[in-house]
């Protein structure tokens, strides 16, 4: 029986989440990618709180020119800035079942350039 893309992604996501968990000192950098937008959150899994978030829907990113990969890089820079503002330097990366390629890689690389360590 063949799996759909969503079922395959859910299996991978669950496999990742068994291992990756965030705390208040090292939150989980969670990525969600839709067909048009990309979202990033810093999550403390112990309390279930989102500490910071950024997306391609933010006004400064949505108004900028560029393709989806370039906007994803801007999301990575923005989440790194917001993390530094709340004194977070290290995170654990949760790619959310997506391949580490394209927009997901672009967010991760830009967050590293912004000063996050993972």
Secondary structure, DSSP 8 states (H G I E B T S, - for coil): ----HHHHHHHHHHHHHHH----SSS-EEEEEE-SS-EEEEEEETTTTEEEEEEETTSHHHHTS-S-HHHHHHHHHHHHHHHHHHTT--B-EEE-TTS-SSTHHHHHHHHHHHTT-B-
